[in-house]
């Protein structure tokens, strides 16, 4: 995956994920990383593709065992 644009790679993913208080802190951080990474895969400040965020989140969660 190549970085296209870094606009929109801020804190929105972390803030959105805090709606899931049952998740551990590490999952919140993984969700923020996934959202920021997904934002960098597209040009401009457009809504993040949920499928890309979910795929990156699952990848990060799978690496932590």
CHARMM internal coordinates of N, CA and C (Angstrom, degrees):
IC EDIT
DIST 1 N 1 CA 1.4435
DIST 1 CA 1 C 1.5182
ANGL 1 N 1 CA 1 C 109.22
DIST 1 C 2 N 1.2988
ANGL 1 CA 1 C 2 N 115.80
DIHE 1 N 1 CA 1 C 2 N 136.56
DIST 2 N 2 CA 1.4557
ANGL 1 C 2 N 2 CA 120.97
DIHE 1 CA 1 C 2 N 2 CA -178.44
DIST 2 CA 2 C 1.5286
ANGL 2 N 2 CA 2 C 110.50
DIHE 1 C 2 N 2 CA 2 C -110.66
DIST 2 C 3 N 1.3316
ANGL 2 CA 2 C 3 N 115.63
DIHE 2 N 2 CA 2 C 3 N 142.67
DIST 3 N 3 CA 1.4613
ANGL 2 C 3 N 3 CA 121.06
DIHE 2 CA 2 C 3 N 3 CA 176.40
DIST 3 CA 3 C 1.5233
ANGL 3 N 3 CA 3 C 108.40
DIHE 2 C 3 N 3 CA 3 C -72.24
DIST 3 C 4 N 1.3314
ANGL 3 CA 3 C 4 N 115.90
DIHE 3 N 3 CA 3 C 4 N 127.12
DIST 4 N 4 CA 1.4559
ANGL 3 C 4 N 4 CA 122.03
DIHE 3 CA 3 C 4 N 4 CA -179.55
DIST 4 CA 4 C 1.5257
ANGL 4 N 4 CA 4 C 109.91
DIHE 3 C 4 N 4 CA 4 C -100.99
DIST 4 C 5 N 1.3419
ANGL 4 CA 4 C 5 N 116.73
DIHE 4 N 4 CA 4 C 5 N -43.75
DIST 5 N 5 CA 1.4582
ANGL 4 C 5 N 5 CA 122.06
DIHE 4 CA 4 C 5 N 5 CA -175.36
DIST 5 CA 5 C 1.5256
ANGL 5 N 5 CA 5 C 107.93
DIHE 4 C 5 N 5 CA 5 C -162.34
DIST 5 C 6 N 1.3022
ANGL 5 CA 5 C 6 N 118.02
DIHE 5 N 5 CA 5 C 6 N 141.01
DIST 6 N 6 CA 1.4622
ANGL 5 C 6 N 6 CA 120.16
DIHE 5 CA 5 C 6 N 6 CA -179.31
DIST 6 CA 6 C 1.5222
ANGL 6 N 6 CA 6 C 113.45
DIHE 5 C 6 N 6 CA 6 C -97.06
DIST 6 C 7 N 1.3298
ANGL 6 CA 6 C 7 N 118.35
DIHE 6 N 6 CA 6 C 7 N 3.02
DIST 7 N 7 CA 1.4654
ANGL 6 C 7 N 7 CA 121.45
DIHE 6 CA 6 C 7 N 7 CA 177.15
DIST 7 CA 7 C 1.5244
ANGL 7 N 7 CA 7 C 108.71
DIHE 6 C 7 N 7 CA 7 C -64.85
DIST 7 C 8 N 1.3046
ANGL 7 CA 7 C 8 N 117.02
DIHE 7 N 7 CA 7 C 8 N 129.82
DIST 8 N 8 CA 1.4561
ANGL 7 C 8 N 8 CA 121.52
DIHE 7 CA 7 C 8 N 8 CA 177.52
DIST 8 CA 8 C 1.5147
ANGL 8 N 8 CA 8 C 114.27
DIHE 7 C 8 N 8 CA 8 C 90.60
DIST 8 C 9 N 1.3131
ANGL 8 CA 8 C 9 N 118.68
DIHE 8 N 8 CA 8 C 9 N 7.50
DIST 9 N 9 CA 1.4602
ANGL 8 C 9 N 9 CA 121.14
DIHE 8 CA 8 C 9 N 9 CA -179.44
DIST 9 CA 9 C 1.5276
ANGL 9 N 9 CA 9 C 111.15
DIHE 8 C 9 N 9 CA 9 C -92.82
DIST 9 C 10 N 1.3275
ANGL 9 CA 9 C 10 N 116.60
DIHE 9 N 9 CA 9 C 10 N 37.90
DIST 10 N 10 CA 1.4684
ANGL 9 C 10 N 10 CA 121.53
DIHE 9 CA 9 C 10 N 10 CA -177.32
DIST 10 CA 10 C 1.5078
ANGL 10 N 10 CA 10 C 114.01
DIHE 9 C 10 N 10 CA 10 C -90.58
DIST 10 C 11 N 1.3130
ANGL 10 CA 10 C 11 N 115.70
DIHE 10 N 10 CA 10 C 11 N -140.02
DIST 11 N 11 CA 1.4604
ANGL 10 C 11 N 11 CA 122.22
DIHE 10 CA 10 C 11 N 11 CA -171.02
DIST 11 CA 11 C 1.5185
ANGL 11 N 11 CA 11 C 114.93
DIHE 10 C 11 N 11 CA 11 C -94.12
DIST 11 C 12 N 1.3024
ANGL 11 CA 11 C 12 N 118.93
DIHE 11 N 11 CA 11 C 12 N 1.87
DIST 12 N 12 CA 1.4663
ANGL 11 C 12 N 12 CA 121.12
DIHE 11 CA 11 C 12 N 12 CA -175.44
DIST 12 CA 12 C 1.5226
ANGL 12 N 12 CA 12 C 112.17
DIHE 11 C 12 N 12 CA 12 C -58.38
DIST 12 C 13 N 1.3097
ANGL 12 CA 12 C 13 N 117.75
DIHE 12 N 12 CA 12 C 13 N -38.38
DIST 13 N 13 CA 1.4659
ANGL 12 C 13 N 13 CA 120.35
DIHE 12 CA 12 C 13 N 13 CA 179.58
DIST 13 CA 13 C 1.5031
ANGL 13 N 13 CA 13 C 112.03
DIHE 12 C 13 N 13 CA 13 C -63.09
DIST 13 C 14 N 1.3141
ANGL 13 CA 13 C 14 N 117.27
DIHE 13 N 13 CA 13 C 14 N -41.95
DIST 14 N 14 CA 1.4668
ANGL 13 C 14 N 14 CA 120.61
DIHE 13 CA 13 C 14 N 14 CA 178.41
DIST 14 CA 14 C 1.5191
ANGL 14 N 14 CA 14 C 109.97
DIHE 13 C 14 N 14 CA 14 C -66.58
DIST 14 C 15 N 1.3176
ANGL 14 CA 14 C 15 N 117.56
DIHE 14 N 14 CA 14 C 15 N -45.53
DIST 15 N 15 CA 1.4557
ANGL 14 C 15 N 15 CA 120.32
DIHE 14 CA 14 C 15 N 15 CA -179.26
DIST 15 CA 15 C 1.5270
ANGL 15 N 15 CA 15 C 111.47
DIHE 14 C 15 N 15 CA 15 C -62.43
DIST 15 C 16 N 1.3226
ANGL 15 CA 15 C 16 N 116.58
DIHE 15 N 15 CA 15 C 16 N -41.18
DIST 16 N 16 CA 1.4662
ANGL 15 C 16 N 16 CA 119.97
DIHE 15 CA 15 C 16 N 16 CA 178.14
DIST 16 CA 16 C 1.5196
ANGL 16 N 16 CA 16 C 111.00
DIHE 15 C 16 N 16 CA 16 C -64.54
DIST 16 C 17 N 1.3053
ANGL 16 CA 16 C 17 N 117.35
DIHE 16 N 16 CA 16 C 17 N -41.20
DIST 17 N 17 CA 1.4587
ANGL 16 C 17 N 17 CA 121.49
DIHE 16 CA 16 C 17 N 17 CA -176.46
DIST 17 CA 17 C 1.5228
ANGL 17 N 17 CA 17 C 112.62
DIHE 16 C 17 N 17 CA 17 C -69.35
DIST 17 C 18 N 1.3208
ANGL 17 CA 17 C 18 N 117.78
DIHE 17 N 17 CA 17 C 18 N -21.70
DIST 18 N 18 CA 1.4622
ANGL 17 C 18 N 18 CA 120.20
DIHE 17 CA 17 C 18 N 18 CA 178.94
DIST 18 CA 18 C 1.5289
ANGL 18 N 18 CA 18 C 111.53
DIHE 17 C 18 N 18 CA 18 C -66.93
DIST 18 C 19 N 1.3232
ANGL 18 CA 18 C 19 N 117.20
DIHE 18 N 18 CA 18 C 19 N -6.94
DIST 19 N 19 CA 1.4730
ANGL 18 C 19 N 19 CA 121.54
DIHE 18 CA 18 C 19 N 19 CA 173.43
DIST 19 CA 19 C 1.5278
ANGL 19 N 19 CA 19 C 110.82
DIHE 18 C 19 N 19 CA 19 C -71.17
DIST 19 C 20 N 1.3148
ANGL 19 CA 19 C 20 N 117.04
DIHE 19 N 19 CA 19 C 20 N -6.94
DIST 20 N 20 CA 1.4686
ANGL 19 C 20 N 20 CA 122.51
DIHE 19 CA 19 C 20 N 20 CA 179.54
DIST 20 CA 20 C 1.5353
ANGL 20 N 20 CA 20 C 108.01
DIHE 19 C 20 N 20 CA 20 C -112.94
DIST 20 C 21 N 1.3340
ANGL 20 CA 20 C 21 N 117.76
DIHE 20 N 20 CA 20 C 21 N 75.37
DIST 21 N 21 CA 1.4653
ANGL 20 C 21 N 21 CA 120.02
DIHE 20 CA 20 C 21 N 21 CA -174.95
DIST 21 CA 21 C 1.5221
ANGL 21 N 21 CA 21 C 114.00
DIHE 20 C 21 N 21 CA 21 C -65.44
DIST 21 C 22 N 1.3286
ANGL 21 CA 21 C 22 N 117.92
DIHE 21 N 21 CA 21 C 22 N -15.58
DIST 22 N 22 CA 1.4550
ANGL 21 C 22 N 22 CA 121.09
DIHE 21 CA 21 C 22 N 22 CA 179.92
DIST 22 CA 22 C 1.5268
ANGL 22 N 22 CA 22 C 113.09
DIHE 21 C 22 N 22 CA 22 C -76.96
DIST 22 C 23 N 1.3267
ANGL 22 CA 22 C 23 N 117.23
DIHE 22 N 22 CA 22 C 23 N -14.94
DIST 23 N 23 CA 1.4655
ANGL 22 C 23 N 23 CA 120.25
DIHE 22 CA 22 C 23 N 23 CA -179.26
DIST 23 CA 23 C 1.5315
ANGL 23 N 23 CA 23 C 110.27
DIHE 22 C 23 N 23 CA 23 C -77.85
DIST 23 C 24 N 1.3202
ANGL 23 CA 23 C 24 N 116.45
DIHE 23 N 23 CA 23 C 24 N 146.54
DIST 24 N 24 CA 1.4685
ANGL 23 C 24 N 24 CA 119.10
DIHE 23 CA 23 C 24 N 24 CA 175.61
DIST 24 CA 24 C 1.5292
ANGL 24 N 24 CA 24 C 111.07
DIHE 23 C 24 N 24 CA 24 C -70.49
DIST 24 C 25 N 1.3192
ANGL 24 CA 24 C 25 N 116.15
DIHE 24 N 24 CA 24 C 25 N 161.87
DIST 25 N 25 CA 1.4665
ANGL 24 C 25 N 25 CA 121.96
DIHE 24 CA 24 C 25 N 25 CA -178.37
DIST 25 CA 25 C 1.5266
ANGL 25 N 25 CA 25 C 111.47
DIHE 24 C 25 N 25 CA 25 C -54.61
DIST 25 C 26 N 1.3102
ANGL 25 CA 25 C 26 N 116.97
DIHE 25 N 25 CA 25 C 26 N -41.28
DIST 26 N 26 CA 1.4637
ANGL 25 C 26 N 26 CA 120.04
DIHE 25 CA 25 C 26 N 26 CA -178.36
DIST 26 CA 26 C 1.5348
ANGL 26 N 26 CA 26 C 110.99
DIHE 25 C 26 N 26 CA 26 C -61.14
DIST 26 C 27 N 1.3284
ANGL 26 CA 26 C 27 N 118.35
DIHE 26 N 26 CA 26 C 27 N -37.40
DIST 27 N 27 CA 1.4630
ANGL 26 C 27 N 27 CA 121.21
DIHE 26 CA 26 C 27 N 27 CA 177.55
DIST 27 CA 27 C 1.5257
ANGL 27 N 27 CA 27 C 110.51
DIHE 26 C 27 N 27 CA 27 C -66.38
DIST 27 C 28 N 1.3392
ANGL 27 CA 27 C 28 N 117.49
DIHE 27 N 27 CA 27 C 28 N -36.77
DIST 28 N 28 CA 1.4667
ANGL 27 C 28 N 28 CA 120.64
DIHE 27 CA 27 C 28 N 28 CA 176.46
DIST 28 CA 28 C 1.5297
ANGL 28 N 28 CA 28 C 110.11
DIHE 27 C 28 N 28 CA 28 C -62.53
DIST 28 C 29 N 1.3121
ANGL 28 CA 28 C 29 N 116.22
DIHE 28 N 28 CA 28 C 29 N -43.15
DIST 29 N 29 CA 1.4664
ANGL 28 C 29 N 29 CA 119.92
DIHE 28 CA 28 C 29 N 29 CA 178.86
DIST 29 CA 29 C 1.5231
ANGL 29 N 29 CA 29 C 111.36
DIHE 28 C 29 N 29 CA 29 C -66.61
DIST 29 C 30 N 1.3187
ANGL 29 CA 29 C 30 N 117.42
DIHE 29 N 29 CA 29 C 30 N -39.01
DIST 30 N 30 CA 1.4696
ANGL 29 C 30 N 30 CA 120.42
DIHE 29 CA 29 C 30 N 30 CA 176.97
DIST 30 CA 30 C 1.5199
ANGL 30 N 30 CA 30 C 110.66
DIHE 29 C 30 N 30 CA 30 C -63.40
DIST 30 C 31 N 1.3220
ANGL 30 CA 30 C 31 N 117.20
DIHE 30 N 30 CA 30 C 31 N -40.07
DIST 31 N 31 CA 1.4654
ANGL 30 C 31 N 31 CA 120.18
DIHE 30 CA 30 C 31 N 31 CA 178.89
DIST 31 CA 31 C 1.5268
ANGL 31 N 31 CA 31 C 110.50
DIHE 30 C 31 N 31 CA 31 C -64.33
DIST 31 C 32 N 1.3266
ANGL 31 CA 31 C 32 N 116.88
DIHE 31 N 31 CA 31 C 32 N -39.67
DIST 32 N 32 CA 1.4663
ANGL 31 C 32 N 32 CA 120.31
DIHE 31 CA 31 C 32 N 32 CA 178.36
DIST 32 CA 32 C 1.5255
ANGL 32 N 32 CA 32 C 110.48
DIHE 31 C 32 N 32 CA 32 C -65.32
DIST 32 C 33 N 1.3212
ANGL 32 CA 32 C 33 N 117.15
DIHE 32 N 32 CA 32 C 33 N -42.08
DIST 33 N 33 CA 1.4633
ANGL 32 C 33 N 33 CA 120.75
DIHE 32 CA 32 C 33 N 33 CA 177.17
DIST 33 CA 33 C 1.5232
ANGL 33 N 33 CA 33 C 111.35
DIHE 32 C 33 N 33 CA 33 C -63.79
DIST 33 C 34 N 1.3204
ANGL 33 CA 33 C 34 N 116.47
DIHE 33 N 33 CA 33 C 34 N -41.30
DIST 34 N 34 CA 1.4653
ANGL 33 C 34 N 34 CA 120.24
DIHE 33 CA 33 C 34 N 34 CA 179.43
DIST 34 CA 34 C 1.5222
ANGL 34 N 34 CA 34 C 110.88
DIHE 33 C 34 N 34 CA 34 C -64.66
DIST 34 C 35 N 1.3318
ANGL 34 CA 34 C 35 N 117.44
DIHE 34 N 34 CA 34 C 35 N -42.67
DIST 35 N 35 CA 1.4671
ANGL 34 C 35 N 35 CA 120.65
DIHE 34 CA 34 C 35 N 35 CA 179.77
DIST 35 CA 35 C 1.5267
ANGL 35 N 35 CA 35 C 111.04
DIHE 34 C 35 N 35 CA 35 C -64.90
DIST 35 C 36 N 1.3217
ANGL 35 CA 35 C 36 N 116.62
DIHE 35 N 35 CA 35 C 36 N -44.24
DIST 36 N 36 CA 1.4603
ANGL 35 C 36 N 36 CA 120.34
DIHE 35 CA 35 C 36 N 36 CA 178.66
DIST 36 CA 36 C 1.5164
ANGL 36 N 36 CA 36 C 111.82
DIHE 35 C 36 N 36 CA 36 C -63.80
DIST 36 C 37 N 1.3210
ANGL 36 CA 36 C 37 N 116.01
DIHE 36 N 36 CA 36 C 37 N -41.12
DIST 37 N 37 CA 1.4668
ANGL 36 C 37 N 37 CA 120.27
DIHE 36 CA 36 C 37 N 37 CA 178.61
DIST 37 CA 37 C 1.5202
ANGL 37 N 37 CA 37 C 111.22
DIHE 36 C 37 N 37 CA 37 C -66.14
DIST 37 C 38 N 1.3305
ANGL 37 CA 37 C 38 N 116.89
DIHE 37 N 37 CA 37 C 38 N -43.03
DIST 38 N 38 CA 1.4604
ANGL 37 C 38 N 38 CA 120.40
DIHE 37 CA 37 C 38 N 38 CA 179.35
DIST 38 CA 38 C 1.5258
ANGL 38 N 38 CA 38 C 110.50
DIHE 37 C 38 N 38 CA 38 C -63.00
DIST 38 C 39 N 1.3342
ANGL 38 CA 38 C 39 N 116.80
DIHE 38 N 38 CA 38 C 39 N -37.10
DIST 39 N 39 CA 1.4675
ANGL 38 C 39 N 39 CA 120.68
DIHE 38 CA 38 C 39 N 39 CA 179.02
DIST 39 CA 39 C 1.5238
ANGL 39 N 39 CA 39 C 110.82
DIHE 38 C 39 N 39 CA 39 C -63.01
DIST 39 C 40 N 1.3145
ANGL 39 CA 39 C 40 N 116.79
DIHE 39 N 39 CA 39 C 40 N -33.86
DIST 40 N 40 CA 1.4668
ANGL 39 C 40 N 40 CA 120.83
DIHE 39 CA 39 C 40 N 40 CA -178.30
DIST 40 CA 40 C 1.5308
ANGL 40 N 40 CA 40 C 112.88
DIHE 39 C 40 N 40 CA 40 C -75.78
DIST 40 C 41 N 1.3150
ANGL 40 CA 40 C 41 N 117.22
DIHE 40 N 40 CA 40 C 41 N -10.03
DIST 41 N 41 CA 1.4593
ANGL 40 C 41 N 41 CA 120.83
DIHE 40 CA 40 C 41 N 41 CA -178.64
DIST 41 CA 41 C 1.5267
ANGL 41 N 41 CA 41 C 112.95
DIHE 40 C 41 N 41 CA 41 C -86.19
DIST 41 C 42 N 1.3334
ANGL 41 CA 41 C 42 N 117.20
DIHE 41 N 41 CA 41 C 42 N -3.83
DIST 42 N 42 CA 1.4609
ANGL 41 C 42 N 42 CA 120.78
DIHE 41 CA 41 C 42 N 42 CA -179.14
DIST 42 CA 42 C 1.5182
ANGL 42 N 42 CA 42 C 110.15
DIHE 41 C 42 N 42 CA 42 C -134.45
DIST 42 C 43 N 1.3027
ANGL 42 CA 42 C 43 N 116.50
DIHE 42 N 42 CA 42 C 43 N 158.85
DIST 43 N 43 CA 1.4606
ANGL 42 C 43 N 43 CA 121.45
DIHE 42 CA 42 C 43 N 43 CA -178.08
DIST 43 CA 43 C 1.5230
ANGL 43 N 43 CA 43 C 111.22
DIHE 42 C 43 N 43 CA 43 C -86.53
DIST 43 C 44 N 1.3227
ANGL 43 CA 43 C 44 N 115.48
DIHE 43 N 43 CA 43 C 44 N 139.65
DIST 44 N 44 CA 1.4602
ANGL 43 C 44 N 44 CA 121.47
DIHE 43 CA 43 C 44 N 44 CA 173.47
DIST 44 CA 44 C 1.5123
ANGL 44 N 44 CA 44 C 114.27
DIHE 43 C 44 N 44 CA 44 C 79.51
DIST 44 C 45 N 1.3181
ANGL 44 CA 44 C 45 N 114.47
DIHE 44 N 44 CA 44 C 45 N 176.23
DIST 45 N 45 CA 1.4596
ANGL 44 C 45 N 45 CA 121.55
DIHE 44 CA 44 C 45 N 45 CA -179.58
DIST 45 CA 45 C 1.5217
ANGL 45 N 45 CA 45 C 109.08
DIHE 44 C 45 N 45 CA 45 C -89.84
DIST 45 C 46 N 1.3106
ANGL 45 CA 45 C 46 N 116.71
DIHE 45 N 45 CA 45 C 46 N 75.06
DIST 46 N 46 CA 1.4536
ANGL 45 C 46 N 46 CA 122.13
DIHE 45 CA 45 C 46 N 46 CA 179.18
DIST 46 CA 46 C 1.5220
ANGL 46 N 46 CA 46 C 108.47
DIHE 45 C 46 N 46 CA 46 C -111.61
DIST 46 C 47 N 1.3264
ANGL 46 CA 46 C 47 N 117.11
DIHE 46 N 46 CA 46 C 47 N 159.73
DIST 47 N 47 CA 1.4720
ANGL 46 C 47 N 47 CA 119.05
DIHE 46 CA 46 C 47 N 47 CA 179.66
DIST 47 CA 47 C 1.5263
ANGL 47 N 47 CA 47 C 111.12
DIHE 46 C 47 N 47 CA 47 C -56.99
DIST 47 C 48 N 1.3173
ANGL 47 CA 47 C 48 N 115.08
DIHE 47 N 47 CA 47 C 48 N 143.15
DIST 48 N 48 CA 1.4580
ANGL 47 C 48 N 48 CA 120.52
DIHE 47 CA 47 C 48 N 48 CA -178.72
DIST 48 CA 48 C 1.5219
ANGL 48 N 48 CA 48 C 110.54
DIHE 47 C 48 N 48 CA 48 C -72.81
DIST 48 C 49 N 1.3206
ANGL 48 CA 48 C 49 N 117.26
DIHE 48 N 48 CA 48 C 49 N 138.71
DIST 49 N 49 CA 1.4667
ANGL 48 C 49 N 49 CA 119.45
DIHE 48 CA 48 C 49 N 49 CA 176.94
DIST 49 CA 49 C 1.5360
ANGL 49 N 49 CA 49 C 109.92
DIHE 48 C 49 N 49 CA 49 C -71.46
DIST 49 C 50 N 1.3394
ANGL 49 CA 49 C 50 N 117.90
DIHE 49 N 49 CA 49 C 50 N 116.03
DIST 50 N 50 CA 1.4665
ANGL 49 C 50 N 50 CA 120.42
DIHE 49 CA 49 C 50 N 50 CA -177.84
DIST 50 CA 50 C 1.5243
ANGL 50 N 50 CA 50 C 113.53
DIHE 49 C 50 N 50 CA 50 C -55.49
DIST 50 C 51 N 1.3164
ANGL 50 CA 50 C 51 N 117.60
DIHE 50 N 50 CA 50 C 51 N -37.78
DIST 51 N 51 CA 1.4638
ANGL 50 C 51 N 51 CA 119.81
DIHE 50 CA 50 C 51 N 51 CA -179.28
DIST 51 CA 51 C 1.5272
ANGL 51 N 51 CA 51 C 111.35
DIHE 50 C 51 N 51 CA 51 C -63.76
DIST 51 C 52 N 1.3264
ANGL 51 CA 51 C 52 N 116.97
DIHE 51 N 51 CA 51 C 52 N -39.56
DIST 52 N 52 CA 1.4705
ANGL 51 C 52 N 52 CA 120.33
DIHE 51 CA 51 C 52 N 52 CA 178.90
DIST 52 CA 52 C 1.5254
ANGL 52 N 52 CA 52 C 110.32
DIHE 51 C 52 N 52 CA 52 C -66.94
DIST 52 C 53 N 1.3312
ANGL 52 CA 52 C 53 N 116.75
DIHE 52 N 52 CA 52 C 53 N -42.08
DIST 53 N 53 CA 1.4635
ANGL 52 C 53 N 53 CA 119.64
DIHE 52 CA 52 C 53 N 53 CA 178.16
DIST 53 CA 53 C 1.5236
ANGL 53 N 53 CA 53 C 110.69
DIHE 52 C 53 N 53 CA 53 C -62.34
DIST 53 C 54 N 1.3294
ANGL 53 CA 53 C 54 N 116.58
DIHE 53 N 53 CA 53 C 54 N -45.09
DIST 54 N 54 CA 1.4668
ANGL 53 C 54 N 54 CA 120.06
DIHE 53 CA 53 C 54 N 54 CA -178.39
DIST 54 CA 54 C 1.5260
ANGL 54 N 54 CA 54 C 111.03
DIHE 53 C 54 N 54 CA 54 C -63.19
DIST 54 C 55 N 1.3136
ANGL 54 CA 54 C 55 N 116.77
DIHE 54 N 54 CA 54 C 55 N -42.34
DIST 55 N 55 CA 1.4655
ANGL 54 C 55 N 55 CA 120.56
DIHE 54 CA 54 C 55 N 55 CA -179.92
DIST 55 CA 55 C 1.5297
ANGL 55 N 55 CA 55 C 110.89
DIHE 54 C 55 N 55 CA 55 C -62.43
DIST 55 C 56 N 1.3264
ANGL 55 CA 55 C 56 N 116.93
DIHE 55 N 55 CA 55 C 56 N -44.70
DIST 56 N 56 CA 1.4657
ANGL 55 C 56 N 56 CA 120.26
DIHE 55 CA 55 C 56 N 56 CA 178.97
DIST 56 CA 56 C 1.5230
ANGL 56 N 56 CA 56 C 111.34
DIHE 55 C 56 N 56 CA 56 C -67.14
DIST 56 C 57 N 1.3345
ANGL 56 CA 56 C 57 N 117.41
DIHE 56 N 56 CA 56 C 57 N -38.54
DIST 57 N 57 CA 1.4554
ANGL 56 C 57 N 57 CA 121.32
DIHE 56 CA 56 C 57 N 57 CA 178.40
DIST 57 CA 57 C 1.5384
ANGL 57 N 57 CA 57 C 110.29
DIHE 56 C 57 N 57 CA 57 C -62.55
DIST 57 C 58 N 1.3237
ANGL 57 CA 57 C 58 N 116.22
DIHE 57 N 57 CA 57 C 58 N -46.60
DIST 58 N 58 CA 1.4685
ANGL 57 C 58 N 58 CA 120.23
DIHE 57 CA 57 C 58 N 58 CA 178.96
DIST 58 CA 58 C 1.5273
ANGL 58 N 58 CA 58 C 111.69
DIHE 57 C 58 N 58 CA 58 C -61.79
DIST 58 C 59 N 1.3266
ANGL 58 CA 58 C 59 N 115.99
DIHE 58 N 58 CA 58 C 59 N -38.29
DIST 59 N 59 CA 1.4605
ANGL 58 C 59 N 59 CA 119.78
DIHE 58 CA 58 C 59 N 59 CA 177.37
DIST 59 CA 59 C 1.5300
ANGL 59 N 59 CA 59 C 110.61
DIHE 58 C 59 N 59 CA 59 C -61.98
DIST 59 C 60 N 1.3277
ANGL 59 CA 59 C 60 N 116.56
DIHE 59 N 59 CA 59 C 60 N -46.11
DIST 60 N 60 CA 1.4623
ANGL 59 C 60 N 60 CA 120.51
DIHE 59 CA 59 C 60 N 60 CA 179.50
DIST 60 CA 60 C 1.5314
ANGL 60 N 60 CA 60 C 111.57
DIHE 59 C 60 N 60 CA 60 C -65.24
DIST 60 C 61 N 1.3055
ANGL 60 CA 60 C 61 N 116.99
DIHE 60 N 60 CA 60 C 61 N -42.79
DIST 61 N 61 CA 1.4720
ANGL 60 C 61 N 61 CA 120.55
DIHE 60 CA 60 C 61 N 61 CA 179.60
DIST 61 CA 61 C 1.5195
ANGL 61 N 61 CA 61 C 111.32
DIHE 60 C 61 N 61 CA 61 C -64.47
DIST 61 C 62 N 1.3304
ANGL 61 CA 61 C 62 N 116.88
DIHE 61 N 61 CA 61 C 62 N -35.71
DIST 62 N 62 CA 1.4598
ANGL 61 C 62 N 62 CA 120.84
DIHE 61 CA 61 C 62 N 62 CA -179.83
DIST 62 CA 62 C 1.5122
ANGL 62 N 62 CA 62 C 113.72
DIHE 61 C 62 N 62 CA 62 C -69.26
DIST 62 C 63 N 1.3322
ANGL 62 CA 62 C 63 N 116.42
DIHE 62 N 62 CA 62 C 63 N -25.32
DIST 63 N 63 CA 1.4625
ANGL 62 C 63 N 63 CA 120.67
DIHE 62 CA 62 C 63 N 63 CA -179.19
DIST 63 CA 63 C 1.5131
ANGL 63 N 63 CA 63 C 111.67
DIHE 62 C 63 N 63 CA 63 C -79.14
DIST 63 C 64 N 1.3194
ANGL 63 CA 63 C 64 N 117.53
DIHE 63 N 63 CA 63 C 64 N -12.56
DIST 64 N 64 CA 1.4581
ANGL 63 C 64 N 64 CA 121.32
DIHE 63 CA 63 C 64 N 64 CA 179.77
DIST 64 CA 64 C 1.5061
ANGL 64 N 64 CA 64 C 108.27
DIHE 63 C 64 N 64 CA 64 C -104.03
DIST 64 C 65 N 1.3032
ANGL 64 CA 64 C 65 N 115.97
DIHE 64 N 64 CA 64 C 65 N 105.34
DIST 65 N 65 CA 1.4755
ANGL 64 C 65 N 65 CA 119.51
DIHE 64 CA 64 C 65 N 65 CA 179.62
DIST 65 CA 65 C 1.4960
ANGL 65 N 65 CA 65 C 110.28
DIHE 64 C 65 N 65 CA 65 C -124.95
END
COOR INIT
IC SEED 1 N 1 CA 1 C
IC BUILD
